[in-house]
Amino acid sequence: MKTLRLILGDQLNSEHSWFQKADDRYIYVMFEMRQETDYVQHHIQKVIGFFAAMRNFGTELKDSGHQLIYYTINDKRNRQDLGENIRNLVAEHKIEKFEYLLPDEYRLDQQLKEIETSLDIPVASFDNEHFYTARDELSTFFSGKKQYLMESFYRYMRKKHNVLMEGDQPEGGKWNYDKSNRKKWNGKPEIPQPIIFDNDVASVVNDIKNSGIKTIGRFEGDRFDYPINRKQALDQLNYFCKELLPHFGDYQDALHTEEEFLFHSRLSFAMNTKILDPVTVVNKVIKYYYNSKESVGLSQVEGFIRQIIGWREYMRGIYWKEMPGYAQKNALDNHQPLPDFYWTGNTKMNCLSKAINNSLDHAYAHHIQRLMITGNFALLTQVHPDLVDRWYLGIYIDAIEWVEITNTRGMSQYADGGIIATKPYISSSSYINKMGNYCKECSYNRNLRTGDNACPFNSLYWNFLDEKREKLHNNPRMGMMYNLLNKIPGEEMDSIRRRATTIIENPDQF
């Protein structure tokens, strides 16, 4: 049977069983399409990264003897729509069967089902052979339960896959070392220079410019330093283990004005495009730990493993359990616009300026910058979660909806009403100052709640608790903060409300 096989831009898994042996019966197809570049406005480096990685993967397939049809973004045959491209190729090449790997975005899952019904040939779908879990595994695990605690799922994953286990107990006697992962970085230990790949993407950049794709963010020159193939991704993984893992756990929540990446792995783009799989990552990290216990502590390793087999698999499971309704959730009834400075970085608030400019410069920010700086401010100013979703989905190189929307609408914005997070992740300036040095160089005074010089986060925080009291005051994890709110004198509370209202209505003046 002459079979057409589709490879999406986030399915670049060279280890997949499809690609282990060349077979003339199969014609593989890959498309760079406006339907993918335009559904939100993406960072220029995100588009470059996907196109460069896809082209590299396509070259590897052809070099391995596979038949490949590849449409670049400006190919005259390219209809810029997945369905039209597939139907045209089926007719042109007299295809007898169509096959695809299960996508990880709901919109593409629905589109491929529609394409399937439009074809008059057999269609089959296959697992993408990337994740530890099946789509519905989390739903099965939490069946009948009222709360979907990540910690419960994480322990299940540790046991099932025998990760950092001693029999049926966690290695070291503790499941979670999160309390050891909250140190502030003050310049020591020194952070090694990041590994640079220096990929030549001049032709990709030129094609993007000629296509007229509208992007956000910044990119200078024609050298791209994220991994775009498996060899580079494995080099990045080895570098992480040797140079960064020994201190990763301690400083994974730290913030610093002079360091964009700190001890973070920068593997998320390679993993979310499936260039690199989580099993390889976890096994490599654990092997390095067992061979290097004199330099790598258990808390460093557990903190990293938790992100991979805990959060990453958990978020994907929640996505497939809750979509499509999850994308409409707005439990706190927030409706404000997103400030313009999210697109420019032009704000006097140093923490936001640093986090946003880092995002614009590198298409990257680590999880605390996303959660407790940009996400925190958006929630405190009560921005509509749709707008927050679009910004996060567009600006980060690793953002694909299954992982973005659950982290943003769930963890960051509490728009799901507590499906993922047990409370809103909000803070005043105290947390930001505790975890980094942003406040030292800021034009605002972190110790003041009111007045023109007061840190905006302070009045916004107490105003948010006050305005959302009806929705949040019964939350057992919010009790202490509401007790403190109730002790603020009425006159001061009035000043807090006025200051917060001014910020919410005119955020770009701050």
N, C-alpha and C positions, 0 to 999 in steps of 0.2 A: 504494500500500500504506500502510495506517495503521500508523505505526511509533512504538514507545515507545523513547525514548533515555534511558539512565541517565547521570547525572553524579554522581560520588562527591565527597566533601568535600575531597579533595586533587586535584581535577581542574578547578580554577577558571581555566582558560586561555581568556580571551576572544579570543585570537588563533587559536584552533583553527579548522580549516576547517569544522567543523560549524556554527559560529555566525556565519559571514560573511554569510548570507542567510536571512531568515525564510522558512519553507515550512510551510504548513498540514498537510502530510502527517506532520510530526514533532511528537510530544508529548514534551517533556523532563520528566524527573522528578528531584527531589532530596529526600533524606530526612535529617532529624536523628534518629538512632536510638540507643536504649539499647544495642544490640549494639556500637556504636562507642564509646560513653562508658563502658562497663562492662567491657571485656575486660581492661583494667588500670585502676587508679585514676589519673585524669589531674589535672594541675594545673588549678585553676579558670580561670586565664587561657588555658590551651590550649583548653578547651571554649568559653569565650567567643570566642576568636579564630576558631575554626573556624565556629561558628554565625554570628557576625557577618559573616565573609567570605562564607559560603554565602548568607546572606540578601541581602547586597549584590549578589552575582553573580546571584541569582535575579531581583532587581529590574531589573538591567541587561538580562537576557534578555527579560523582559516588555516593558520600555521599547523594546527593539529589534524587537518584533513577534513574538517566538517564543512558542509555546504552552508553558506550564510548569505542572506540578503540583508543589507544594512542601508537604511535611509538616514542620511544626515539631515540636519534641520532645513537645509536649503535645496535638498534633492528635488528635482522637478517632478518625480514620481510620487513624492510624499504628499498625501492629502491632509496631513496634520491631525488626523483623527484615527484612533485605533481601529474602529470598526470598518471604516472605508478602506484603510490600508490592507486589512486582512481579507476582506471580501474581494478586493481587486486582485490580490495575489492568488487567492484560491481559484479564481476564474482564469487568470493569466497562465498559471502553471498546472492547470488541471489537477488540483490537489484533491486527494481522495479522503483525507482525514486531517482534522485540526486538533492540536494538543497544546496545552498551556500549563504552566506552574501556578498553583494557587496564589493569587495576589495577597498582599498584606494591607491593602486599603479597601475599605467598603465600597467606595465609588467605582473602583476598577473591578471589584468582584461583581458588582451589579452590571457593569458595562459588558464584561465578558459573558455573563449569563445571557444578556440580550443578544450579543454576537452569536452565541451558540444557537439560539432559537432562529436566527436569521440565515443560518447556513443549512444546506440540504445534504450535508455529509456528516459522518460520525464525528463527535467531539469528545475528548477526554481531558480530565485535569489530573495533575499529579502534585504531591507534596513538594514543597521547595527544599526540604531536607536541610533546614537551617536551624530551627529552634529546638530547644529541649522538649517543648510541649506541643501538643496538638491544639488547634484553635479552641476546642471546647473543653479542654482538660480543666481549666480553672472553674468553669461553670459546673462541671461534675463535682469537683472538689468541694465547692461551697454550696452545693445543692441542699436546700432546706435550712441554711444558716441565714441569720439576719444581718450579720456583719461580715464583710469580706476583708479580714485583716491580712495585710501583706505578710506579717511575721508568721502567721500560721501557714500560709502558702510556702514561704521561704523554708520553714523547717521541713515541710513535706518534700520540697525539692532536694534539700540536703540529704534527707534519708533515702529518697528514691534513687538518687544518682550517686550516693555514697561520696559526697563531697565534704571534706574536712570532718569526717566521722571516725569515731572509735567504737565499733559495734553499733549500738543504737543510740549512742550519746555523742554530743558534739565534741570535737577535739578541743582540749583545754577546759572543758566543763561549762562553757558558756556558748549560747547560740549567737549572740549579738554583742559586738564590741563598739556599738555606736557612741557610747559615752566617752570612749577613748579617741574618737575621731573628730574632736572639736577644738583642736589647738590653734592658736593664733600664730601666724608665721611672721617673724620679725627680722628676716634676713639670714637666719641660720636654721637648719643646715643649708648650704649653698645648693642652688638648683642648676643642674648641668644644662648646657646649651641643647635646645631641642634638635632632634634629628631632622635634617632637611633633605627632601627628595629632588627638588629642582627639576620638576617635570616641565618640559617645553609644551606650552598650550597655546602658542601663537595662532595656529590655524583654528583652534576652537574659539578663541576670543574673536578672531576675525569673522568667523561664521555667525557667532552670536550678534555681533554688531550689524552685519549685513542682513540678518533675519528681521531686525526691528524688534526683538524681544525687549520688553521693558523690565529692568531689574532695579534692585536697591543695593546699597552697600558700596564698597570700594575694592578696587583691584588695580595694582600698578604693575606694569611690565608684562612679561609673558611666561613667568616661571611660577609653577604651582607646587606647594610643598606638603599637600596631603597625599597619603598613599593612594594610588589608583590601580594597583594590581596586587595579587596575593603575595608575591615576593616582598614588595614594599611593606605591605601590612604586617607580614611576619617579622620584617626588620624593625618596624615600629613596636611590635609586641616584645621582641627581644630587648630593645632599648628600654622600654618601660620596666620590664622585670629587673634589668641590671641597674638602671640609673634612678628610677623614680619609685618603684614599689617599696623599697626600704623605708620610705617616709610618707607613702601615699595616705595610709589610714589616718595618721596623726593630723595631717593638714588638708584633708579632702574638703573641709568646709571653710577653709581660710580665704580671706580676701586681702588683696594687696594692690596698691596703685602701680607698682613697677613690674608686676608679673601677671601676664595674661593667662598662663597655663598652669603655673605652680607644679604640682606633682601629678597632674592628671594625665591619663594615657593618650588622649587624642585618637582613640581607636573607634569612636562611635560612627564616623562616616564610613569607614571600611566595614564595620559590622552591619550597619543599616542598609548598605548596598549589597550585603552578603558576600563581599569579597573575602571576609574573614568570619568564621562561624564561632559561636559562643563556646562550643565544646573544646575547640582548639585553644581558645583564649584561657578558659578555666584550667584545662589540663596543663598548659604551659606555666601558668602562674603557680599552681600547686606544686608542680615538679620543681620549679625554681625555689619555692619556699622550703621544700624538704631538703634540697641540696644546699641551702644557704641560711639555715636557721640562726647562724651566728650574726647575720646582718639583717635578716627580715623577720620581724615579729608576727605572731599570729593575728594581732589586731589589724596590722597593715593589710594582710591577705584577706581576712574575713570581710573587712570594709569594702574591698574591691569585688570579691565574689558575690557579696550581697547585692551589689548593683547589677550584676550580670544575671545570676539565676534567681535572684529575688525580684528586684524592681522591674527589670527588662521583661522577663517572662510574665510577671504579674500584670504589668500594664497592657501587654498584648492580649492577655486573657480577658481583662476587663473590657478592652476595646471590642472584641468579638462577642462578648456577652451582652454589652449594652447598646451597641450600634443597631440602627441608625438614630434612635432617640437621644443618645448621649450628646450628639452635636447640637441639640436644641436646648439643653438644660441651662437654666439661669436661676438657680434656687434662691439667690440673694437679691434678685430683681434689680440688677445693675444695668444702667443704660447710658452712662457718660461716654463721650468720644475719647479716643486714644490721643494723648497729647502729641503735638507735632514733633516735639524733640525726640520721640522714639525713632524718627526717621533721620534725624540730623545729629543727635547727641548734644545739641546746644541747650544746656541747662546749667544753672549755677550750683545745683546739688551735685557734689563731687562724686558720690557713689553711683548715681545714675549716669553722669557724664562718662565715668570710666567704664561702666558695664556696657553702656550702649555703644560708645565709640569702639570698644573692644569687639563688640558684635558686628559693627559696620566694617571694621578693618579686617577681621579674620573669619567672619561668619561663624563665630564661636563665642561661647561664654560657658563657664562651668555651672554645675547645678545650683550652687548657692547664689551666684549672680542672677541666674534666671528666676529662682524661687523667691529669694529674700531681698532682691534689689528691684529688678524690673517688674517682676510679678507682684511683689508686695505693694509697690507704688500703684500699679494698675488696680489692684483690689481695693486699696485704701481710698483711691479716688473714684471707685465704683464704676469702672469702665465696663462696657458691655462685653461679655466673654467672647462673642463672635469676633470682635475687633482684636482682642488679645490673641485669640487663636490664629487669626490671619497673620498677625505680626510674627509670632513665634514660628509658624509653619513656613513663612517666607524667609526669615532672616538667618536661620541656622542651617549649616551644611548637612547636619545629621537629621533634620526634621522631616519625618514621614508621618502621615496622620496617625497611624496606629500608636506611635510612641509620643507624638507631640500633643495630641488632643487630650489624652489621659493625664499627662503631666500638667498641661496648662489648665484645661477646664476643670480637671479634678483636683490634683494636688495643689496647684498654684492659686486658682481662682475660687475654689470651693463651690463652683457653679453646679456641681452634681449633688449638692446637699449632704455630702458625707459618704458617698459610695467608696471613695478611695481614702481620703483624709478624715481623721476623727475630729479635726477642728480646722478652722482657717489658719493658714500659715501667714500670719501677719506679725509685724513688730514695729516698735518705735525705733528711734536711733540707737537705743541701748544695745540691741543685738548686733546691729551693723558695726558699732564701735567695738563690741566684744570680739568680733571675728576678724577685724582687719584695721587698716590705718586710713580708710577713706575719710573719716570724720576730722582727722588732724589737719587736713589740707582743704577743708571745706569753708566756704564763706558764711555758712550758717552755724549757729551755736547749738550743739547737740544737747546741751543741758536745759534749754528753754523750751517751754510748751507754747507760749504765746509771745507776741511781739514780732516786729518786722525781721528781727535777726534770728528768730527761733527756727530750729530744724523743722521743715514741713512734715516729716514723718511723725513727729510727736503729736501735733494737733490732729493730724489725719487719723492716727491710731485711736485716740480716745474718742474722736468724733464717730469713727466707724463703729466702735463698740456701742456707742450711744444710739446711733441710727439703726443698727441691726439688732438691738436688744431683744425685740420680740422673737426673732428667728434664732438667736444664739444663747440667750441667758440660761436656758435649761441644759445646755451642753455641759456635762460634768467636767470637761477639761478647760472650760472657760470660767468656772466659778471664782477662782482667785482673782482673775482680772476684773470681773464684774464687781467683786467686793472692793477692789481698789478704785474702780470707776465711781462707785457710790460714795466714796469718801472725798471726792473732789468737790470743793466748795462751789455753790451755785454760780457765784459771780465769775469764778475762774472758768467754769464749764461753759458759760456764755461766751467768754473770750475765745475759748478753744473752738467752739462751734463757728464763730465768725471767721476766725483765721482759717479753719478747714474749708469753709464755704468759699472763701476767696481763692484758695489754692485749687479747689475742684473746678471752679468756674473759670479760672485763668491760669492753668498749670504752666503754660509756656512763658509766664512772666517770672517764674521761679528758677 
